Amino acid sequence: MREKINYNRIKAVLAEKSVSSKELAKHLSKTESTVSRWCTNDVQPSVEVFYQIAKFLEVDIRELFVSTKD
């Protein structure tokens, strides 16, 4: 079984900002299920959606990604 790789930090940034996934889903007009799948890294949003998430959470878009550097 392949190890699951985390690509995004959406769940962590939501927690840091005290914003619920439900609030994010409502803002983006997405289902809570979709946002949940992003938070668990089962699927990834498009670049455009990452941009909208960053704007909504008032963070640099780079904060939403797991760094590729050690």
PDB file as gemmi writes it, atoms N, CA and C in Angstrom:
CRYST1    1.000    1.000    1.000  90.00  90.00  90.00 P 1                      
ATOM      1  N   MET A   1       0.836  -1.190   0.000  1.00  0.00           N  
ATOM      2  CA  MET A   1       0.000   0.000   0.000  1.00  0.00           C  
ATOM      3  C   MET A   1       0.881   1.254   0.000  1.00  0.00           C  
ATOM      4  N   ARG A   2       0.535   2.183  -0.866  1.00  0.00           N  
ATOM      5  CA  ARG A   2       1.317   3.403  -1.007  1.00  0.00           C  
ATOM      6  C   ARG A   2       1.056   4.370   0.136  1.00  0.00           C  
ATOM      7  N   GLU A   3       2.109   5.027   0.590  1.00  0.00           N  
ATOM      8  CA  GLU A   3       1.962   6.030   1.641  1.00  0.00           C  
ATOM      9  C   GLU A   3       1.226   7.245   1.087  1.00  0.00           C  
ATOM     10  N   LYS A   4       0.293   7.742   1.872  1.00  0.00           N  
ATOM     11  CA  LYS A   4      -0.471   8.918   1.454  1.00  0.00           C  
ATOM     12  C   LYS A   4       0.383  10.174   1.630  1.00  0.00           C  
ATOM     13  N   ILE A   5       0.470  10.962   0.585  1.00  0.00           N  
ATOM     14  CA  ILE A   5       1.273  12.190   0.619  1.00  0.00           C  
ATOM     15  C   ILE A   5       0.340  13.382   0.829  1.00  0.00           C  
ATOM     16  N   ASN A   6       0.725  14.233   1.768  1.00  0.00           N  
ATOM     17  CA  ASN A   6      -0.021  15.473   1.972  1.00  0.00           C  
ATOM     18  C   ASN A   6       0.576  16.542   1.060  1.00  0.00           C  
ATOM     19  N   TYR A   7      -0.280  17.111   0.223  1.00  0.00           N  
ATOM     20  CA  TYR A   7       0.151  18.148  -0.696  1.00  0.00           C  
ATOM     21  C   TYR A   7      -0.258  19.530  -0.202  1.00  0.00           C  
ATOM     22  N   ASN A   8      -1.398  19.597   0.488  1.00  0.00           N  
ATOM     23  CA  ASN A   8      -1.871  20.898   0.923  1.00  0.00           C  
ATOM     24  C   ASN A   8      -1.996  20.976   2.447  1.00  0.00           C  
ATOM     25  N   ARG A   9      -2.079  22.210   2.934  1.00  0.00           N  
ATOM     26  CA  ARG A   9      -2.205  22.500   4.363  1.00  0.00           C  
ATOM     27  C   ARG A   9      -3.540  23.192   4.653  1.00  0.00           C  
ATOM     28  N   ILE A  10      -4.537  22.953   3.828  1.00  0.00           N  
ATOM     29  CA  ILE A  10      -5.814  23.654   3.996  1.00  0.00           C  
ATOM     30  C   ILE A  10      -6.375  23.435   5.399  1.00  0.00           C  
ATOM     31  N   LYS A  11      -6.388  22.201   5.862  1.00  0.00           N  
ATOM     32  CA  LYS A  11      -6.940  21.896   7.188  1.00  0.00           C  
ATOM     33  C   LYS A  11      -6.191  22.660   8.282  1.00  0.00           C  
ATOM     34  N   ALA A  12      -4.870  22.673   8.209  1.00  0.00           N  
ATOM     35  CA  ALA A  12      -4.054  23.360   9.215  1.00  0.00           C  
ATOM     36  C   ALA A  12      -4.299  24.871   9.200  1.00  0.00           C  
ATOM     37  N   VAL A  13      -4.372  25.446   8.013  1.00  0.00           N  
ATOM     38  CA  VAL A  13      -4.571  26.892   7.915  1.00  0.00           C  
ATOM     39  C   VAL A  13      -5.978  27.274   8.382  1.00  0.00           C  
ATOM     40  N   LEU A  14      -6.958  26.449   8.086  1.00  0.00           N  
ATOM     41  CA  LEU A  14      -8.307  26.702   8.614  1.00  0.00           C  
ATOM     42  C   LEU A  14      -8.271  26.744  10.140  1.00  0.00           C  
ATOM     43  N   ALA A  15      -7.563  25.789  10.752  1.00  0.00           N  
ATOM     44  CA  ALA A  15      -7.457  25.740  12.207  1.00  0.00           C  
ATOM     45  C   ALA A  15      -6.730  26.973  12.746  1.00  0.00           C  
ATOM     46  N   GLU A  16      -5.633  27.354  12.083  1.00  0.00           N  
ATOM     47  CA  GLU A  16      -4.861  28.533  12.502  1.00  0.00           C  
ATOM     48  C   GLU A  16      -5.715  29.796  12.461  1.00  0.00           C  
ATOM     49  N   LYS A  17      -6.608  29.872  11.496  1.00  0.00           N  
ATOM     50  CA  LYS A  17      -7.452  31.059  11.306  1.00  0.00           C  
ATOM     51  C   LYS A  17      -8.797  30.942  12.029  1.00  0.00           C  
ATOM     52  N   SER A  18      -9.018  29.831  12.702  1.00  0.00           N  
ATOM     53  CA  SER A  18     -10.292  29.569  13.402  1.00  0.00           C  
ATOM     54  C   SER A  18     -11.485  29.699  12.464  1.00  0.00           C  
ATOM     55  N   VAL A  19     -11.332  29.134  11.282  1.00  0.00           N  
ATOM     56  CA  VAL A  19     -12.396  29.118  10.282  1.00  0.00           C  
ATOM     57  C   VAL A  19     -12.791  27.660  10.074  1.00  0.00           C  
ATOM     58  N   SER A  20     -14.083  27.399  10.012  1.00  0.00           N  
ATOM     59  CA  SER A  20     -14.536  26.023   9.821  1.00  0.00           C  
ATOM     60  C   SER A  20     -14.549  25.664   8.336  1.00  0.00           C  
ATOM     61  N   SER A  21     -14.463  24.373   8.080  1.00  0.00           N  
ATOM     62  CA  SER A  21     -14.543  23.911   6.686  1.00  0.00           C  
ATOM     63  C   SER A  21     -15.918  24.234   6.121  1.00  0.00           C  
ATOM     64  N   LYS A  22     -16.921  24.261   6.996  1.00  0.00           N  
ATOM     65  CA  LYS A  22     -18.281  24.610   6.576  1.00  0.00           C  
ATOM     66  C   LYS A  22     -18.334  26.061   6.066  1.00  0.00           C  
ATOM     67  N   GLU A  23     -17.655  26.965   6.767  1.00  0.00           N  
ATOM     68  CA  GLU A  23     -17.613  28.366   6.334  1.00  0.00           C  
ATOM     69  C   GLU A  23     -16.908  28.498   4.983  1.00  0.00           C  
ATOM     70  N   LEU A  24     -15.806  27.761   4.833  1.00  0.00           N  
ATOM     71  CA  LEU A  24     -15.076  27.797   3.567  1.00  0.00           C  
ATOM     72  C   LEU A  24     -15.940  27.261   2.438  1.00  0.00           C  
ATOM     73  N   ALA A  25     -16.620  26.154   2.680  1.00  0.00           N  
ATOM     74  CA  ALA A  25     -17.498  25.556   1.665  1.00  0.00           C  
ATOM     75  C   ALA A  25     -18.568  26.549   1.234  1.00  0.00           C  
ATOM     76  N   LYS A  26     -19.160  27.218   2.204  1.00  0.00           N  
ATOM     77  CA  LYS A  26     -20.221  28.192   1.893  1.00  0.00           C  
ATOM     78  C   LYS A  26     -19.662  29.339   1.059  1.00  0.00           C  
ATOM     79  N   HIS A  27     -18.507  29.858   1.445  1.00  0.00           N  
ATOM     80  CA  HIS A  27     -17.893  30.975   0.722  1.00  0.00           C  
ATOM     81  C   HIS A  27     -17.592  30.615  -0.733  1.00  0.00           C  
ATOM     82  N   LEU A  28     -17.139  29.371  -0.947  1.00  0.00           N  
ATOM     83  CA  LEU A  28     -16.759  28.946  -2.296  1.00  0.00           C  
ATOM     84  C   LEU A  28     -17.912  28.323  -3.079  1.00  0.00           C  
ATOM     85  N   SER A  29     -19.080  28.222  -2.447  1.00  0.00           N  
ATOM     86  CA  SER A  29     -20.229  27.545  -3.063  1.00  0.00           C  
ATOM     87  C   SER A  29     -19.882  26.103  -3.430  1.00  0.00           C  
ATOM     88  N   LYS A  30     -19.193  25.433  -2.509  1.00  0.00           N  
ATOM     89  CA  LYS A  30     -18.837  24.023  -2.667  1.00  0.00           C  
ATOM     90  C   LYS A  30     -19.533  23.229  -1.569  1.00  0.00           C  
ATOM     91  N   THR A  31     -19.605  21.927  -1.735  1.00  0.00           N  
ATOM     92  CA  THR A  31     -20.209  21.100  -0.688  1.00  0.00           C  
ATOM     93  C   THR A  31     -19.193  20.908   0.438  1.00  0.00           C  
ATOM     94  N   GLU A  32     -19.712  20.644   1.627  1.00  0.00           N  
ATOM     95  CA  GLU A  32     -18.836  20.361   2.760  1.00  0.00           C  
ATOM     96  C   GLU A  32     -18.007  19.108   2.482  1.00  0.00           C  
ATOM     97  N   SER A  33     -18.578  18.179   1.760  1.00  0.00           N  
ATOM     98  CA  SER A  33     -17.887  16.945   1.398  1.00  0.00           C  
ATOM     99  C   SER A  33     -16.656  17.236   0.541  1.00  0.00           C  
ATOM    100  N   THR A  34     -16.796  18.138  -0.400  1.00  0.00           N  
ATOM    101  CA  THR A  34     -15.672  18.511  -1.268  1.00  0.00           C  
ATOM    102  C   THR A  34     -14.545  19.117  -0.446  1.00  0.00           C  
ATOM    103  N   VAL A  35     -14.877  20.060   0.433  1.00  0.00           N  
ATOM    104  CA  VAL A  35     -13.864  20.705   1.267  1.00  0.00           C  
ATOM    105  C   VAL A  35     -13.209  19.676   2.194  1.00  0.00           C  
ATOM    106  N   SER A  36     -13.999  18.745   2.701  1.00  0.00           N  
ATOM    107  CA  SER A  36     -13.469  17.689   3.557  1.00  0.00           C  
ATOM    108  C   SER A  36     -12.429  16.858   2.810  1.00  0.00           C  
ATOM    109  N   ARG A  37     -12.703  16.558   1.570  1.00  0.00           N  
ATOM    110  CA  ARG A  37     -11.759  15.756   0.759  1.00  0.00           C  
ATOM    111  C   ARG A  37     -10.475  16.530   0.479  1.00  0.00           C  
ATOM    112  N   TRP A  38     -10.571  17.863   0.370  1.00  0.00           N  
ATOM    113  CA  TRP A  38      -9.361  18.677   0.228  1.00  0.00           C  
ATOM    114  C   TRP A  38      -8.561  18.627   1.520  1.00  0.00           C  
ATOM    115  N   CYS A  39      -9.265  18.750   2.646  1.00  0.00           N  
ATOM    116  CA  CYS A  39      -8.609  18.782   3.961  1.00  0.00           C  
ATOM    117  C   CYS A  39      -7.898  17.474   4.290  1.00  0.00           C  
ATOM    118  N   THR A  40      -8.399  16.372   3.770  1.00  0.00           N  
ATOM    119  CA  THR A  40      -7.770  15.071   4.020  1.00  0.00           C  
ATOM    120  C   THR A  40      -6.808  14.683   2.898  1.00  0.00           C  
ATOM    121  N   ASN A  41      -6.616  15.589   1.941  1.00  0.00           N  
ATOM    122  CA  ASN A  41      -5.718  15.370   0.810  1.00  0.00           C  
ATOM    123  C   ASN A  41      -6.124  14.194  -0.064  1.00  0.00           C  
ATOM    124  N   ASP A  42      -7.410  13.861  -0.070  1.00  0.00           N  
ATOM    125  CA  ASP A  42      -7.902  12.818  -0.977  1.00  0.00           C  
ATOM    126  C   ASP A  42      -7.928  13.334  -2.408  1.00  0.00           C  
ATOM    127  N   VAL A  43      -8.287  14.606  -2.559  1.00  0.00           N  
ATOM    128  CA  VAL A  43      -8.272  15.283  -3.856  1.00  0.00           C  
ATOM    129  C   VAL A  43      -7.733  16.690  -3.629  1.00  0.00           C  
ATOM    130  N   GLN A  44      -7.324  17.328  -4.718  1.00  0.00           N  
ATOM    131  CA  GLN A  44      -6.780  18.679  -4.623  1.00  0.00           C  
ATOM    132  C   GLN A  44      -7.645  19.645  -5.426  1.00  0.00           C  
ATOM    133  N   PRO A  45      -7.860  20.846  -4.871  1.00  0.00           N  
ATOM    134  CA  PRO A  45      -8.595  21.850  -5.654  1.00  0.00           C  
ATOM    135  C   PRO A  45      -7.729  22.373  -6.800  1.00  0.00           C  
ATOM    136  N   SER A  46      -8.360  23.038  -7.722  1.00  0.00           N  
ATOM    137  CA  SER A  46      -7.628  23.640  -8.843  1.00  0.00           C  
ATOM    138  C   SER A  46      -6.802  24.824  -8.326  1.00  0.00           C  
ATOM    139  N   VAL A  47      -5.884  25.275  -9.142  1.00  0.00           N  
ATOM    140  CA  VAL A  47      -5.066  26.439  -8.792  1.00  0.00           C  
ATOM    141  C   VAL A  47      -5.971  27.650  -8.536  1.00  0.00           C  
ATOM    142  N   GLU A  48      -6.998  27.801  -9.358  1.00  0.00           N  
ATOM    143  CA  GLU A  48      -7.918  28.924  -9.192  1.00  0.00           C  
ATOM    144  C   GLU A  48      -8.611  28.865  -7.831  1.00  0.00           C  
ATOM    145  N   VAL A  49      -8.997  27.672  -7.406  1.00  0.00           N  
ATOM    146  CA  VAL A  49      -9.662  27.515  -6.115  1.00  0.00           C  
ATOM    147  C   VAL A  49      -8.675  27.750  -4.968  1.00  0.00           C  
ATOM    148  N   PHE A  50      -7.444  27.273  -5.126  1.00  0.00           N  
ATOM    149  CA  PHE A  50      -6.418  27.570  -4.113  1.00  0.00           C  
ATOM    150  C   PHE A  50      -6.295  29.085  -3.935  1.00  0.00           C  
ATOM    151  N   TYR A  51      -6.308  29.811  -5.048  1.00  0.00           N  
ATOM    152  CA  TYR A  51      -6.213  31.270  -5.005  1.00  0.00           C  
ATOM    153  C   TYR A  51      -7.391  31.859  -4.228  1.00  0.00           C  
ATOM    154  N   GLN A  52      -8.599  31.377  -4.497  1.00  0.00           N  
ATOM    155  CA  GLN A  52      -9.787  31.866  -3.794  1.00  0.00           C  
ATOM    156  C   GLN A  52      -9.717  31.548  -2.299  1.00  0.00           C  
ATOM    157  N   ILE A  53      -9.211  30.371  -1.962  1.00  0.00           N  
ATOM    158  CA  ILE A  53      -9.067  29.984  -0.552  1.00  0.00           C  
ATOM    159  C   ILE A  53      -8.085  30.923   0.137  1.00  0.00           C  
ATOM    160  N   ALA A  54      -6.956  31.184  -0.510  1.00  0.00           N  
ATOM    161  CA  ALA A  54      -5.939  32.076   0.066  1.00  0.00           C  
ATOM    162  C   ALA A  54      -6.499  33.470   0.301  1.00  0.00           C  
ATOM    163  N   LYS A  55      -7.233  33.981  -0.658  1.00  0.00           N  
ATOM    164  CA  LYS A  55      -7.843  35.306  -0.508  1.00  0.00           C  
ATOM    165  C   LYS A  55      -8.831  35.310   0.662  1.00  0.00           C  
ATOM    166  N   PHE A  56      -9.663  34.280   0.744  1.00  0.00           N  
ATOM    167  CA  PHE A  56     -10.665  34.189   1.807  1.00  0.00           C  
ATOM    168  C   PHE A  56     -10.009  34.111   3.189  1.00  0.00           C  
ATOM    169  N   LEU A  57      -8.931  33.338   3.287  1.00  0.00           N  
ATOM    170  CA  LEU A  57      -8.260  33.156   4.575  1.00  0.00           C  
ATOM    171  C   LEU A  57      -7.215  34.236   4.857  1.00  0.00           C  
ATOM    172  N   GLU A  58      -7.012  35.126   3.884  1.00  0.00           N  
ATOM    173  CA  GLU A  58      -6.055  36.227   4.009  1.00  0.00           C  
ATOM    174  C   GLU A  58      -4.654  35.718   4.321  1.00  0.00           C  
ATOM    175  N   VAL A  59      -4.212  34.746   3.504  1.00  0.00           N  
ATOM    176  CA  VAL A  59      -2.861  34.203   3.623  1.00  0.00           C  
ATOM    177  C   VAL A  59      -2.220  34.195   2.243  1.00  0.00           C  
ATOM    178  N   ASP A  60      -0.898  34.117   2.227  1.00  0.00           N  
ATOM    179  CA  ASP A  60      -0.191  33.922   0.971  1.00  0.00           C  
ATOM    180  C   ASP A  60      -0.529  32.518   0.481  1.00  0.00           C  
ATOM    181  N   ILE A  61      -0.773  32.379  -0.794  1.00  0.00           N  
ATOM    182  CA  ILE A  61      -1.176  31.076  -1.349  1.00  0.00           C  
ATOM    183  C   ILE A  61      -0.160  29.988  -1.009  1.00  0.00           C  
ATOM    184  N   ARG A  62       1.114  30.354  -0.867  1.00  0.00           N  
ATOM    185  CA  ARG A  62       2.162  29.369  -0.563  1.00  0.00           C  
ATOM    186  C   ARG A  62       1.946  28.705   0.793  1.00  0.00           C  
ATOM    187  N   GLU A  63       1.242  29.384   1.696  1.00  0.00           N  
ATOM    188  CA  GLU A  63       0.967  28.808   3.013  1.00  0.00           C  
ATOM    189  C   GLU A  63       0.017  27.615   2.940  1.00  0.00           C  
ATOM    190  N   LEU A  64      -0.676  27.487   1.814  1.00  0.00           N  
ATOM    191  CA  LEU A  64      -1.637  26.396   1.655  1.00  0.00           C  
ATOM    192  C   LEU A  64      -0.999  25.108   1.151  1.00  0.00           C  
ATOM    193  N   PHE A  65       0.275  25.172   0.816  1.00  0.00           N  
ATOM    194  CA  PHE A  65       0.969  24.005   0.283  1.00  0.00           C  
ATOM    195  C   PHE A  65       2.009  23.474   1.246  1.00  0.00           C  
ATOM    196  N   VAL A  66       2.245  22.175   1.204  1.00  0.00           N  
ATOM    197  CA  VAL A  66       3.320  21.555   1.978  1.00  0.00           C  
ATOM    198  C   VAL A  66       4.618  21.858   1.236  1.00  0.00           C  
ATOM    199  N   SER A  67       5.625  22.308   1.963  1.00  0.00           N  
ATOM    200  CA  SER A  67       6.899  22.653   1.353  1.00  0.00           C  
ATOM    201  C   SER A  67       7.582  21.430   0.755  1.00  0.00           C  
ATOM    202  N   THR A  68       8.264  21.641  -0.348  1.00  0.00           N  
ATOM    203  CA  THR A  68       9.006  20.547  -0.965  1.00  0.00           C  
ATOM    204  C   THR A  68      10.451  20.540  -0.492  1.00  0.00           C  
ATOM    205  N   LYS A  69      10.822  21.541   0.324  1.00  0.00           N  
ATOM    206  CA  LYS A  69      12.184  21.604   0.875  1.00  0.00           C  
ATOM    207  C   LYS A  69      12.175  21.102   2.303  1.00  0.00           C  
ATOM    208  N   ASP A  70      13.273  20.471   2.694  1.00  0.00           N  
ATOM    209  CA  ASP A  70      13.376  19.957   4.068  1.00  0.00           C  
ATOM    210  C   ASP A  70      13.794  21.040   5.038  1.00  0.00           C  
TER     211      ASP A  70                                                      
END                                                                             
